[in-house]
Amino acid sequence: MSRILAIDSGLTVTKAVVFDTNGRQLGVARRNVRQLMPGPRRVERDMMDLWHQTASAIRDVMVATATDASDVLAVAATAHGDGLYLLDNEALPLGNGILSLDSRATEIINNWQISGIDRQSLAMTGQMPHVSAPSALLAWMQQEEPDRFAKIGHVIACKDWLRFCLTNALGTDRTEASTSFTDVHSQNYSDDALALFGLSALAQALPEVSHSAEIIGTISNDASRLTGLNPGTPVAAGLHDVTASALGIGAHEPGIVGIVAGTYSINECVSTTPLTDENWFCRNAVDPGYWNNMAISPASTTNYDWFLDTFCAADRKLAEASGETIHAALAPEIDAALERASSALYHPYLFGSPFGAAPSASFFGLRGWHNRGDVLAALLEGIAFNHRQHIDALRGTFPATQARLTGGASRNVTVAQLFADVLAIPMTVTDTDEAAAWGAALCAGAAVGVFERFDADPRDLAATSKTYHPRPERVSHYEERYAAYLNLAETLPDAWQQLNALEALGGRGSHD
């Protein structure tokens, strides 16, 4: 049976997924990849651990789906974007990979804002640099770790590291290449962009760029031994996971808002002209002459996961012991709270925000009579409000009549309906569990001729989707709550700075 293997590596989990050529998901295997936090604002991972965990996931899914290596027609990877993965001149890992949750470059970004480099970057590259952009992290490294900087041989992204491990072929694709150093109009690397950030010395370290649905190599003998894949199996270039997710849910085309509610709040619209604004990144879409406009912040359902991990561990154990998930156990509390009037609001800024790295997460309006359901309802509303802030910016320029939602939370009927009501737009959820992986699989299939193009999706999306329509009375309700949410954010910059100053003080007391 002909099959396609896709790899999807996120910020905490790496996955291998097997699909048939009709788009049916046959199985998925997951392996955790440990995050390393060697200091404040630093979020890293061991690159070799990532590769070994990914190889193990590939072996696992091959066994679980009874996939013979000869059945695999092609492979492609997708992974978290931004952050930084470095190789030396011998193509060996140069320290840990830096994840897109990292914010060590905050001071670099502050200085670029003062000097106007951020505005110049917007005009030149289509985006304002942010704390986990390759440009900012490399500038930080040049300043703080000059010895490491001097040893840089190759600047790549997470999925590019995995495809190198699979094939020994160094390179990237169009979507990943545009994270910092491409001209927004030509869509190609720009020497002027490198010079703007003081990084001209790295011109030769940038990887060769291929189309996402182009074969860039084949499974090597070493990778074959670790994964169980046949040597010589074609590997496509793959793509950034933001773009892969939109492709996987049928949203990588003009007129549709693609939404990923996961670790990041990801909101995107495709355009046929480059339109820039400080509220979104104007980056390369898969095909030349198309742009993917992404409004993003690390402030989505990771807040919900954090709450459950921090405050509901005992409840999770009880639920699982009775054969129930913690999400199902909490659902009645949340549903009841969403129907009550409440002053509780939440800013979901645990790891970042649309306003940069300075804001922190906060609950507001809590009262003694509020219960856990009220707190969780406010938290979920805050997540939806953060998505709306990004989407309102996008749809002022990119008209859209429909939205497609993916991410783990999209499986929750309450959350999907909440998004429809908060955004006041029909919200379609497909039954594709691994949307980003399917986006990568489409590119792999197109690369070997299984599909006519990377976007020639063989699935009947209409038959496998459910659309949630906004309820007029709830739309009005959320307009008022959203206005209060925004007003609070506008009044808090000084408070956020004060809180950050407290963090810089260190411990609360001295110890003899």
Order of alpha helices (4+ residues) and beta strands (2+ residues): beta-beta-beta-beta-alpha-beta-beta-beta-alpha-alpha-alpha-alpha-beta-alpha-beta-alpha-alpha-beta-beta-alpha-beta-beta-alpha-beta-beta-beta-beta-alpha-alpha-alpha-beta-beta-alpha-beta-alpha-beta-alpha-beta-alpha-alpha
